Structures are given as structure tokens and as C-alpha cells.
């Protein structure tokens, strides 16, 4: 993979309860802004890079590490909940992304975008997004999450990943090159997300803060966002890989509730920016072009 280039600007927020790391990538000419929400929860933005910087060729892209992960880790042991993340997002928008709002959420980040929009609709957050791009959204209900967890476990225990594990064990890489072995171990831990497990080698490594991930999922309880999504009037695009372990039915339920445009990607699991980047970015660019009038001041 090519190296991740440095951002045009970066810093720490000053209006959130915990300072959050942010960075911006943008083209030379003025462009509309996208606020990109990474997955996890408990992860950090840079595993979306360098591939997702394709959006920054024509748009001003703002990323930030959500509280508890990456450069936004905190020593505060108070539970971080979905409401914490919505409150942080509200502050980030006010501080760094005022004006017509375009949210681009990936995986958990797509769920966070939906939670924020629901709260904004109810007057409990910042401005309602002008539009949303939801990329392989995390399961939209507890029932769909149960299906996902079972499918991911099945894939991780399946013959394709087992063969890769056996090859690594026999390679002698652990003794010969510990860093390369560590990288390969990471790839095997996420292989079940991919239509082709071998493509995990093209994903920038990341770490998840386990306590943050656990506390956020626990805070959602027995959740189902679909009824609340039906009340939203936010033009949206839902993209989902047909081989994603998160069931396509979950993404379809989101799209139906939002009356959203859809792009179902063949030969693609949970990481479309690695597995099907051309189809992904074509769909996103077309949607952004068609809805550009919504974000003009």
C-alpha cells in the first residue's frame, strides 16, 4: 500500500469534554466538506486511509478519532456510551464543521451518523444532516447484530481462514520477523470481514479499545433504529457488500426506512474501500454530485 500522506491540518478539539484528535485532507480548490466517521467503536480514523482519501480529491474531508480510541484515548474510566459519542459529534460539528452538514459513516460510524440524525431530529443534538453516506453500516438492530456475530464466528472458524492460519504457523515468520508476524496475525483476526480473506493484507492495521467497544454496545441495549429512521427526511446513500458478514437485510432495512439510494457491491465483504474501491467511489461521487444543491449555503 502507498504510505498515508500527512494531512493539510490537524489538532485537538477544544469544546469536547475530552480533547479529540482531528485532521483534514482537502483538494487545492474550494470544495464542499465531508465529515467522515470511522468504525469500531473504540477504533481510530486512520485505518480508513489511504484508500478513503480518494474522496479528498474533490472534497474537503474532516476525520476525527472518536473518544476512547486512537489519539483520543482518555484516562477517564467513566463508561463511554452511544450518547457520549453523539454529544462529541455535536461538539465537533459546531467547532470544526459548521454549515450544511454531510456525514459519511463507515460501519459503526454509519450507525453513529444515524443515531446523531435521530437525536438531531428530536432536538437533542446539533443540526440535522443535509445528507448522509452510510457505508456498510453496522447492524441496525440487536437481532441483526446476533446474525452478524454468528456469521463472523463461522467465517473465522472456516476452512479458508484455517488454511491461512496453518500457513502462518508453518512459515517460521514469528522467529524470523516478529513485526511481520504481528501484522499477519492482525490480518487473520479480520479476515472474516472480507469476501476474499487474503485481501485483509490491504487493510491498514488498527487497534480497538475493548472497554470502549463493550460499553458502547452495552449502552444500546436491545436496540432497533428502524422505526426512528422512518421519521427522518435526510437524503441518503446506503452502500453494502453482498458478502459482508453483516447481513444485507440490515442495510436494506436502513435504506427502506430512509427511502435511500442504494449500491449493493458484488464480490465485496465489509471493507468496500479495499475490495471494490472503483464501484464504491463511483456510487459515492454520483450521489454527492446529484445532491450538491442541498449543501450550498
C-alpha positions in Angstrom: 0.0 0.0 0.0 1.2 3.6 -0.5 2.0 5.5 2.6 -0.6 7.6 4.3 0.2 11.2 3.5 0.2 13.9 6.2 -3.0 15.9 6.5 -3.2 19.6 5.5 -4.1 20.4 9.1 -4.7 18.7 12.4 -5.2 19.4 16.0 -7.3 18.6 19.1 -10.8 19.8 19.8 -11.3 22.4 22.5 -15.0 22.2 23.0 -15.4 18.5 23.8 -15.3 17.1 27.3 -12.2 15.1 26.3 -9.9 16.6 23.6 -10.3 14.7 20.4 -7.8 14.4 17.6 -8.9 15.7 14.2 -7.3 16.1 10.8 -8.3 17.5 7.4 -7.5 16.5 3.9 -8.7 18.7 1.0 -8.0 19.5 -2.7 -6.4 22.7 -3.7 -9.6 24.2 -4.9 -12.5 25.1 -2.7 -14.8 22.1 -2.2 -17.8 21.0 -0.1 -17.0 19.4 3.2 -17.5 15.8 4.3 -17.3 14.7 8.0 -16.1 11.1 7.9 -16.9 8.8 10.9 -14.7 5.8 11.4 -15.9 2.4 12.6 -15.3 0.4 15.7 -16.5 1.5 18.2 -13.3 2.2 20.0 -11.1 2.3 16.9 -9.5 5.3 15.1 -9.7 7.1 11.8 -6.5 6.1 10.0 -7.4 2.5 9.2 -9.7 4.1 6.5 -6.6 5.5 4.9 -5.0 5.8 2.4 -7.9 4.4 0.3 -10.7 6.7 1.6 -8.6 9.7 0.6 -10.0 9.2 -2.8 -12.8 11.4 -1.5 -10.4 14.2 -0.7 -9.5 14.5 -4.4 -12.7 16.6 -4.8 -14.0 17.2 -1.3 -12.8 18.7 2.0 -12.6 15.7 4.3 -12.6 16.0 8.0 -11.7 13.0 10.1 -11.5 12.6 13.9 -10.7 9.9 16.4 -13.8 9.2 18.5 -13.4 9.3 22.2 -11.6 6.4 23.7 -9.7 5.3 20.6 -6.6 6.3 18.7 -5.2 9.7 19.6 -8.4 10.5 21.5 -7.8 8.0 24.3 -8.6 9.1 27.8 -7.7 8.1 31.3 -11.2 8.7 32.5 -12.7 5.3 33.3 -16.3 6.5 33.1 -18.3 4.4 30.6 -18.4 5.8 27.1 -21.8 5.3 25.6 -23.5 6.0 22.3 -24.9 9.2 23.8 -21.3 10.2 24.7 -20.4 9.8 21.1 -23.4 11.7 19.8 -22.6 14.6 22.2 -19.0 14.6 21.0 -20.1 14.6 17.4 -22.4 17.5 18.1 -19.5 19.5 19.5 -17.1 18.5 16.6 -19.7 19.8 14.1 -20.1 23.1 15.9 -16.4 23.6 16.3 -15.0 22.3 13.0 -17.8 21.7 10.5 -20.4 24.4 10.8 -22.8 25.0 7.9 -24.6 22.4 5.8 -23.6 19.0 7.0 -22.6 15.9 5.0 -21.9 12.8 7.2 -20.0 9.9 5.7 -20.1 7.0 8.2 -18.4 3.6 7.8 -19.6 0.5 9.8 -20.1 1.7 13.4 -19.6 5.3 12.1 -22.7 4.8 9.9 -24.6 3.8 12.9 -23.3 6.8 14.8 -24.4 9.0 11.9 -27.9 7.6 12.1 -28.0 7.9 15.9 -26.9 11.6 15.6 -29.6 12.2 12.9 -32.3 10.7 15.1 -31.2 12.8 18.1 -31.0 16.0 15.9 -34.5 15.3 14.6 -35.7 15.2 18.2 -33.8 18.5 19.1 -31.3 16.7 21.3 -28.2 17.2 19.1 -26.9 19.7 16.5 -28.2 20.5 13.1 -29.9 17.7 11.1 -27.5 16.5 8.4 -28.3 17.7 4.9 -27.3 14.3 3.5 -25.7 11.0 4.7 -23.5 8.4 3.1 -23.7 5.1 5.0 -21.0 2.6 4.1 -21.6 -1.0 5.2 -23.5 0.2 8.2 -23.2 -1.8 11.5 -26.2 -3.9 12.3 -29.2 -1.6 12.8 -30.8 -3.8 15.4 -29.8 -6.3 18.1 -31.4 -9.1 16.1 -29.2 -8.2 13.1 -26.2 -8.0 15.3 -26.8 -11.5 16.6 -26.9 -12.7 12.9 -23.6 -10.9 12.2 -21.8 -12.3 15.2 -22.7 -15.8 14.3 -21.7 -15.4 10.7 -18.4 -13.7 11.6 -17.6 -16.5 14.0 -18.4 -19.1 11.4 -16.1 -17.5 8.9 -13.2 -17.1 11.3 -13.5 -20.9 12.1 -14.0 -21.9 8.5 -11.5 -23.6 6.2 -10.3 -20.6 4.3 -9.1 -18.8 7.4 -7.9 -22.1 9.0 -5.7 -22.6 5.9 -4.2 -19.2 6.3 -3.5 -19.8 10.0 -1.8 -23.1 9.3 0.4 -21.5 6.6 1.5 -18.7 9.0 2.2 -21.3 11.8 4.4 -23.3 9.4 6.2 -20.2 7.9 8.7 -19.6 10.7 7.8 -15.9 10.4 7.3 -15.4 14.2 11.0 -16.1 14.8 12.3 -14.6 11.5 10.4 -11.3 11.5 8.3 -10.6 14.6 6.9 -7.4 13.2 5.7 -9.1 10.0 4.3 -11.9 12.1 2.3 -9.4 14.2 1.0 -7.8 11.0 -0.1 -11.2 9.6 -1.8 -12.1 12.9 -3.8 -8.9 12.7 -4.8 -9.7 9.1 -6.1 -13.1 10.2 -8.1 -11.5 13.0 -10.1 -9.6 10.5 -10.1 -12.0 7.6 -13.7 -13.0 8.1 -14.8 -9.5 7.1 -13.6 -9.9 3.6 -15.2 -11.7 0.6 -11.6 -12.9 -0.1 -9.8 -13.4 3.2 -6.5 -12.8 1.5 -7.5 -9.1 0.9 -7.1 -8.4 4.6 -3.4 -7.7 3.8 -4.5 -4.5 2.1 -6.1 -3.0 5.3 -4.2 -0.5 7.4 -3.8 -2.1 10.9 -5.8 -0.7 13.7 -6.5 -1.4 17.4 -9.8 -1.3 19.2 -10.0 -0.2 22.8 -12.0 -3.1 24.2 -13.7 -1.4 27.2 -14.9 1.4 24.9 -16.3 -1.0 22.4 -18.1 -3.0 25.1 -19.5 0.0 26.9 -21.0 1.5 23.7 -22.6 -1.7 22.6 -24.0 -2.3 26.1 -25.4 1.2 26.2 -27.5 0.4 23.1 -29.2 -2.5 24.9 -31.9 -4.3 22.8 -31.9 -1.6 20.1 -33.7 -1.2 16.8 -33.2 2.1 14.9 -35.6 1.3 12.0 -38.7 2.9 13.5 -37.0 6.2 14.3 -35.3 6.2 10.9 -38.7 6.2 9.2 -39.3 9.7 10.6 -36.1 11.2 9.1 -36.1 13.1 5.8 -32.4 13.1 5.1 -31.3 12.2 1.5 -29.0 9.2 2.0 -26.9 6.7 0.1 -26.5 3.2 1.6 -23.6 1.1 0.2 -23.2 -2.6 1.3 -21.1 -5.5 0.2 -23.1 -8.6 -0.8 -20.6 -10.8 1.0 -20.4 -8.6 4.2 -20.9 -10.8 7.3 -23.3 -8.0 8.4 -26.5 -9.1 6.7 -27.5 -7.3 3.6 -31.1 -7.3 5.1 -29.9 -4.9 7.8 -28.6 -2.4 5.2 -31.8 -2.9 3.1 -33.9 -2.1 6.2 -31.9 1.1 6.7 -32.4 2.0 3.0 -36.1 1.3 3.1 -36.6 3.3 6.2 -34.7 6.3 4.8 -36.0 5.9 1.2 -32.3 6.0 0.4 -30.4 5.4 -2.8 -28.6 2.0 -2.7 -25.4 0.4 -4.1 -25.0 -3.3 -3.4 -21.5 -4.3 -4.3 -20.7 -7.8 -5.7 -17.5 -9.6 -4.6 -17.3 -7.4 -1.6 -17.4 -8.0 2.1 -17.3 -5.4 4.9 -14.4 -3.3 3.5 -15.5 -1.8 0.2 -12.7 0.8 0.0 -10.3 -2.1 -0.1 -12.3 -4.7 -2.0 -14.3 -2.7 -4.6 -13.0 0.9 -4.5 -14.0 1.8 -8.0 -17.6 0.8 -7.6 -17.7 2.4 -4.1 -16.3 5.7 -5.1 -18.3 5.9 -8.3 -21.5 5.5 -6.3 -20.5 8.0 -3.7 -19.4 10.6 -6.2 -22.6 10.3 -8.2 -24.7 10.7 -5.0 -22.7 13.7 -3.9 -22.9 15.3 -7.3 -26.7 14.8 -7.5 -27.3 16.2 -4.0 -24.8 19.1 -4.1 -27.5 21.7 -4.1 -28.5 20.6 -0.6 -25.3 21.8 1.0 -24.8 25.1 -0.8 -25.1 28.0 1.8 
